[in-house]
Amino acid sequence: MDWPVVNGSISGLPGVFGTKCGRCGGENHLSRDNVCQAGKGAYAPSGPGGPSEGSRETVAEVTLKDVALASGCSIATVSRVLAGTRPVGVETARTVREAAERLGYRPNHVARALRSRSTGTVGLVLPQITNPFFPSLVRELEHALHAEGRAVLLADCDDDPVTEAARIGAFLGRQVDALLLIPVDERRSREAVASAAAQVPLVLLDRGCGPGVADSVAVDNAAGMALVLDHLAATGRRRPCFVGAAGTASAAVERRAAYEAGAAALDPEAPGRVELGDFSVEWGRAAVDRVWPSRPDALICANDLIAAGALQRLRQLGADVPGEVAVTGFDDIPLAGLADPALTTVRQPVGELAAEAARLLSRRPSTTEPGPRRTVRLAPHLVVRASSAPAGASSAHRPGDLRA
């Protein structure tokens, strides 16, 4: 006959309840071939001699009580050890963890969330995961939040504010504890961001949505552009052109404004030499076709993807980089060092961005009393590579990777 299994024990089998497992010492379950079955249920014999061929094991969840029985500790002690909420003696902690590992215990995060009213999750909404800068930032964010016992849920909105608002709403519906967001657009993202920031702690990364909407952390874009302009002036460039992105994403706006404010020091007409498209390789190629007839001696690109496209098209046109024209980018994605020639660019402190975002989340008080919004700007670094050697230099003589 088949014996029903109840809570990992065999109902109706004499001698099972109140007996101890021969392997782990826990009660109310069996061992088979000296292997504890606490995490798998008990093997139910179909006859007097034990399990028959083809008998199946019933899987039951290992509980804190099972770990307590196996370790000889109280359920409260086991809970403290596994949750890490209070200090416990080293030997006791070791005994509990060994028992938990032996039994295959896995914490029930749903039950824990119901008790604590916290899911331990942070929702992260990105404009477009295909931009290589964002995966590097996601990696650092995941590391920073994991160290605090939090998990990251990721959503891509494909540069669409409507989709972005839907992704934010979906995360709130899943009861995330907090949100991290790189907004698609400073103006069109504002309503959804402000609404979410009134419900959970929220930090904006890399881009903003205007003052007072939410805590934010980003690189100092104006400082980064000033580094580029100073470098190009020092290398003899006098006819720069800015190739950026249209729209009101704050990073695009700030980098363009900083160029327009500082380029006049190189040439009074330079602030008017601006071409706008989007943050893509394709736009970088197209922009070269538009500006190359006027022969600028420097292309200042708003990010590295634009710069990579510009380098590719200039090479196709037979232009000498950096002899005829210097090219610079912004972000320092891995592609920048692999470009031909290697790309001079502004390096964002990605690790610092992630650490500061995690710190802002942890310091944000309850949403009933939101307190003042905080804005953090981090210092960038200029990484000088071969694409911006002094004017007149041959592309055959390329400087190394230097940081200014």
N, C-alpha and C positions, 0 to 999 in steps of 0.2 A: 504494500500500500504506500501511497505518498503522504508524507507528513506536511501539514501547513507550517509556514514559517511566520512568526509574529515577532516584530522588532528584533530580528536577527537571531531568534531562538526558535526551537521547534516546539510547537504547541501540541500537547498530548503525549510527548515522549517522556516516559518515566526517567527521573534522575537528571534531567537537563537543568530545570530551574533550581537555582540555589547551589549548583555545582560550579567548579572552577575549570577554566580552560587549561589543558595540560601544557600549553605553550606560553601564554601571557599571564595566566593567573586570574583573568577577568571572569566574571560570573555570567551565567545564562547564555553561553554560546559554546560551540564545540571546536576542537582542533581535529584536523585530519592529516594523517601522515606527519604528525608533529608540526604542522603549519597552521598558525592561528587563522580562523575564519571570521574574526570579529568584524572586519571591514567588508566581508563578502556575504554575510548571512551564515547559516549553518548548513552543512550537507544533510539532507533529509534521507534517511535510509528507507528503501522501499521494501525491505524485508528484514528478517531477524539478523542476517549476517552483515548488514551495513549497506552502503550505497550500491545500487545496481549499475550496470553499464548504461550510459546515456543519461544518468541522472544529472540534473542541472542545479547549479548553485544560485541562490537567491541573494541579490545584492541589497544590503541594508546600510544606511548611513552610520558611520562611526560617530558617536556623540562624545561630549565632554565627560559624561558619566563613564563611558567605556574607558577613556584615557585615565580618568581618576581611579577606576578599579585596577587597571593595569599598572599604574605607577604607585599606588598606595597613598595617594594624596587626595585632599578634598577637592570637590568640584570647583570651589571658589579659588583654590590655589592654582588648579589647572587653568582656569579662565584667566587669572592674572598673568601666568607665564606666557600663554599663547597669545594673549592680546597685548602684552607688554605695557600694561597700564600702571602697575606698581612694582617696586623692586621685590625680588624673591631671591632667596639664597642660591648660590651658584650650583650646589649639589642638587638641590630640589629642582631647579630649572632644568638641569641636565637630565634628571630622571624623567621629568614630565615630557621633555622634547623627544627623548629616546622612545618613550612609550607611544607618543603621538605618531612618530615616524614608523614605528613597528606596526601599528594598527592601520596606517594609511589615513590618519585623520586629516580632513580638510575643513577649514573654517566655513561656516555658513554665513556668507556676507549678507544675504537677504535678511536673515534673522537678526544679525548684528545691526543692520540698518534700521530695522523696525524698533529695536531697543533704544538705539542712540539717536534716531531721527537724522542720521547722517549716512549718505551712501558711499562716502570716501572717493567720489569721482569728481573730476573737473572736465567740463566740456570745452573743447578748443575748436574754433571756427576759423578756417583759412580762406583767403580769396581764391587761391588756385594752387593746388599741391604741386603742379608741374613746374612752378618757379623754383629752381634749385636752392634758393636762399631759405625757403620755408622748411624743407625737410631737415636742414641742419639746425634750425631753431626748434623744431618739434623734438628732435633728439635731445637737445639740452633741456628743454622743458620737461620731457618725460623723466630724465634723470633727476632733475631738481625736485619734482613733485613725488616721485617714487621714494626719495629719501625721507619724505614727510608722511609716507604711508598712503599716498593718494594715487589713483589710477587716472589716466587721461583717455577721454573719448574724443575722437577726431572726426570733423566734418569739413568737406570741401563745398564751397558755394559757387564755384566757377565764375567768379567776378560778377555775380548778379545780386543786387541788394534785396530783391524779392526772395530769392532762394536763401540768402543769408538770414533774413528775418524768420523764414520757416525753420531753418536749422537751429536757430536760437530757441524758438518756441518748442521744438522737439526735445532739446536738451532740458529745458525747464520742465517739460512734461515728464521726463525721466528722473526728475528730482535730483539733478546734479547739485553738488554743494557750492560750486562756483563756476565762473566762466572766464575763459581767456579768448580774446578776439583780436584779429587783425582786420579792421573794417575795410570793406570794399571801397567806400566813398565817404568822405568826411561829412557831407550833407545828407545824402540819401540813406546812409546807415544810422543816422543819429536817433531817429525815433525808436527803432527797435533796440538799440543799445541802451538808451536812457530808460526804457521800460524794463529791460532785464536788470540793469544796475540797481533799480529800486527793489528788486526781488532777491537777488543773490549777490555776493561779492563778485565784482567784475573788474578785470584789468585789460586795458587796450595795449597791444604790442605793436611796435614799429610804426603804426599810424594812429592818428587821433580822430576825434569826432567833435572838436571844438572844446572850449573851456567849460569846466564844471559838469561835464557829462559823466565821466568815470575816471578812475585812476588810470594812469598811462605811463608807459616806459618806452623810450625810443632813443635811437642815436641822435646826436645833435647834427642834423642835416646841414645847417648853415655852416657849422665849423668844418664839416667834411668838405663842403664845396670850397671853402676858403683855402683849405690845404691844397686842393687841386689847382686853384687859380694861382696861388703863390708858387707852386712847383712849376707850372707852365711858364709863368713870368720869368722865373730864374733860369729856365732852359731856353729862353729867347723867343717864345711864341707870342705873336702879337695879333693874330687874326682868328680867334677862337669862334666856335659855333656850338651851341648847346643842342643836344638831341635828347628830348625827354618824352614824358607821357602826358597826354591831355587828361581832362577831368579834374576832380577835386579830391582825389586821394591825397592825404596830407603830405606823404613823403614826396610825391610828384610836385606838389605845389611848393613845398619848402625848398627843394633842391633847385627848382627853376627860379624862384625868387632870389635865392642866394647867388645864383649865377648872374642874374640881371643886376643885382646890387653891387657885385664885385668886379664884373668883367670890364667895366669902363676903365679900370686902371691899366688894362692891357691895350684897349682901343676904344675910343668914344663911341664907335658904332657897334661894338661887340654886343651890348645888351639887346640889340634888335635882331641879332642872328640867332633865332630860336626856331627849332622844328619840333612839333609835337605829334606823337602817335600813341603807342602803348609800350608796355614793358616787355618787349619780345624781340627775338632774333630777327624775325621777319621785318619788323619795323626798322631795325638797325640797317638792314640791307637796303630797304626802300629809301631811308633817309639819305644814305650816301648818294644815291642817284639824283636826289633833289639838290644837295648842297655842293657836290664835287665840282660842278662847272665853275663855281665862284672861288674855288681853291682855298678853303680855310686851311690854316696850318695847325689846327688842333680841333678834334671832335671831343667835346666833353659830354659823355653819355650818362643818363640818369640812373642806369644800372648796368650790370655786367652782361646781361642778355642782349641789350641794345648794342653794347660795345662789341660783343662777339660777332653779331651780324654785320656791324660796320667794318670790322677787320676782314671778315670774309669777302665782302663786296669790294673793298679797296684792293685786296689781293687780286681779285678777278679783273679789276680795271688796270692792274699794273702799277698802282700807286706804291711809292716807297714809304713804308711805315717803319721807323719814325722819321726818315730823312725828309720827306715832303710834309707829312702830317703826323702829329701825335694823336693817340687815342687813349682816353681814360674811361674808367667805369666806376661803379659804386656797389659795394656789398662784399666783394672778395669771395665769391663762390668758388668751388674747386675748379671750375672751367677756366677761371681767370689765369691761373698759373700754367694751364695746359695750352692756352691760345698761342698762335704763331703770328707775330711775336707775343711773348708773355705780356699780360695786360697790367698796366698801372691802375690801381683802384683804391677806393676807400674801404678799409676793413671795418665791418661792424663787430662790436664785442659781443658775439652771440651768447657765450656762456654767462656774461654779466647780465645781458638782457633777461635770460631765463631765470637766473638767481634773483634778480630784482623783482621780476613778475611774481615769483613764488612768495617773496617776502611781502609784497604789497597785498597779495591775497590773504596771507595769514594775519596781517595787521588790520584788515578791513573789519570794522565792527558790525554788529547785527544791522540788518537793513532797516529796522525801525528807527534807528538813529544813525544815518549814513555818515555824518561828519563831513569835513571838507575833502574835496577831491585832491589827489596828489599827482603831480607831474614830475617825472624823472627823466633827465636827458643825460646820456652817457657819451663820453668822449670817443671819437673815432680815431683811426690811425691811417696814414697814407702809406700804401705799399707800392714802392717805385720799382717798376719792371721795364722790360725792353721797349714797350710801345710808346714811351715818352722820352726818349733820349734827346739831348739838346738839338735844337734846330740845325739842319744841315748834316747831322750825323748819318752815316750809312747804316742801313738795317743789318749789315754784316757785323757791326760792332755794337753789341748789346750789353747794357749793364746788368748786373745781377739783381737778385731780389733783395731790395733794401726797404727798411721801414723809416719813414720820416716822422 
